Amino acid sequence: MNKVVCLDLSGQAPYFSPVQLFNDYRLLIEQQDASCRVVSIGNFDGVHLGHLAVIEMARDIARRESLESAICTFEPHPFEIFMPGETRLRLVSPARKYRLLSGLGIDVVLAQHFDESFAALTAGDFASRILKDALRARIVVVGADFRFGKDRRGDVALLTDLGRTFGFAVTGAPLVERSGEPVSSSRIRRLLLDGNVGTAAELLGRLHEVEGRVVEGRQMGTALGYPTVNLHTCDVLLPGDGIYAAFCELPDNRRLPAAVYVGERPTLGHGRSLEAHLLDFRGDLYGAVVRVAFAERLRGDVKFETADALRAQIEQDVAAVRRTLEER
């Protein structure tokens, strides 16, 4: 199978995958590919259990019907257009999102550039131009709560009617529920903001991750006897303030346990940060890109009266991280 250079929308180096990735539906039309496809549609921010149910249903139908499988998603996320400045609500970076999608056995991903002109497409135009002309859909799979078209006026019933006009069938995938509530990106965001990374991981199907480049800090951790790496994070949602047991993945693929702090550093000041103390690690990581996977929140952020009191608490936190992560 020929390798296709996929778009790396985070500005990092391109990566390779057999999945064909397009960023505009007109490129698919220009390609004049005669393949017919089963298409799943959604923002898929987080690629969580609910998203996986839709995508895997479409993939399995495609295999059974000897059709290609395709995903139609959007970049940037629509809330970045309608709510400027809210990029940090994302659950995954664009590059991470497409790496996750590329591992699902899909043939084509349309990461449609989303802007105000695209948002103005009517439901009928979306069905005609994107689903019929570009993706050559024969079957479309969406979640039961799917909305589309200008002002989100379209729903599964309207899409089904449009499918009769444009030659595709529609299957509505049932919502995935956990603890009596649908799994959704908004639910996961609320959990993360509350620091409940454990339940968020159950809904994601993996630990919530952020990635960032190691930058020079103020050496406060070193002075306390617990050196940290300070991360300049990408535009992904950080969990609520507190101390977390986490794993840090280094550029050499080592996965090390870490005590991670997210917060405003009320004792030492200097503003909000993400700092990770890597257990039993010695080395220089300045400039390296490190991925942090949050396993469990240990406690909230607290202001201590003295540096000695903070040091004593950090010692307890590190011991708690060892206990928490030793069986993972």
Secondary structure, 3 states (H helix, E strand, C coil): CCCEEECCCCCCCCEEECCEEECCHHHHHHHCCCCCEEEEECCCCCCCHHHHHHHHHHHHHHHHHCCEEEEEEEECCHHHHHCCCCHHHCCCCHHHHHHHHHCCCCCEEEEEECCHHHHCCCHHHHHHHHHHHHCCEEEEEEECCCCECHHHCECHHHHHHHHHHHCCEEEEECCCEECCEECCHHHHHHHHHCCCHHHHHHHHCCCEEEEEEEECCCCHHHHCCCCCEEEEECCCCCCCCEEEEEEEECCCCCEEEEEEEEECCCCCCCCCEEEEEECCCCCCCCCCEEEEEEEEEEECCCCCCCHHHHHHHHHHHHHHHHHHHCCC
